[in-house]
């Protein structure tokens, strides 16, 4: 019998943790989630944000100052 290929673990962050990483308010994180700019999953009444989604958002939001 063939063993299933292990899937990489997905690390989820709370809204508070994302806000701390991005140094913004919780409301800003909620706006990003509700606006579709930051991927999140709903768990009960709260949201969890994949760590990879935070990295992608920050990479895309980076601007070069001349």
Secondary structure, 3 states (H helix, E strand, C coil): CCCCCCCCCCCEEEHHHHHHHHCCCHHHHHHHHHCCCCCCEEECCEEEEEHHHHHHHHHHHCCCCC
